[in-house]
Amino acid sequence: MSNPKRKLPLVDPQSELTGKFPRGFEKAVRASRVGDAEHRAVVRACVTLSRESARRCLPPSVATEPAAALSAIFAWANGDAASLGNIRHERNRLYERLSMSIEGTERALANALSPVPDTAPYFTHHVRRTMQRYVGLSVHYSLATTTETCDTVTDPLRALEVAKAFAAAMAYRNTGLGPCRDANLHQAATEQAAWENETLPSSAAQTSDALRLQLFHEYLGVHWKNAVDAHRLYAEQFLQWAFPS
């Protein structure tokens, strides 16, 4: 009598671990069911990351926007079923007021920085616009950590988006307010552009000013990648601590 063939058990795609997140956390996310103890623990962890993002990426005048949503989410995670309606309301309100939140942050930033005179070189104006763009993206992703946390209440898989949004928010904030304004980075781009323009035939086709802008953004890209990797690791270490495998 022949032995029956052994077959590997089929894994539901929704339950398959990707390896992109700490094993304990991703396993908890994929195994949880809406409202169970594991799901509520996942939601609490997302609230922690969202609060940290709001605290570090938003000015006080804007940080009040996600605070109400996060309070409602935390209440739900602790057993207050009536707060579910508040979560939906605050989530919609955050989405509708996104542009206003970005504009409010830009105003707060403008008030904290010296104005750029109209006679300033183009590069100086470009740096200021780039910084504003990065800060705006930081606000967008910071609020996304909260809206994704709101969605996690009814769809546990949305929790996998929270750490990614957190890392992006922090990376844009750190790069926009750090390297983007760094005079040493500006000088390095200036000197490299002048050298390339004088030495390399492939670069001589562009002006030094054009090369300077290109190099400035290349340098920023390196800083942003390092920052997003560092904050992704920060979030992963927290989640690994909260959900040991």
Secondary structure by P-SEA (a helix, b strand, c coil): ccccccccccccccccccccccaaaaaaaaacccccaaaaaaaaaaaaaaaaaaaccccccccccaaaaaaaaaaaaaccccaaaaaaaaaaaaaaaaaaaaaaaaaaaaaacccccccccaaaaaaaaaaaaaaaaaaaaaaaaaaaaaaaacccccccaaaaaaaaaaaaaaaaacccccaaaaaaaaaaaaaaaacccccccccaaaaaaaaaaaaaaaaaaaaaaaaaaaaaaaaaaaccc
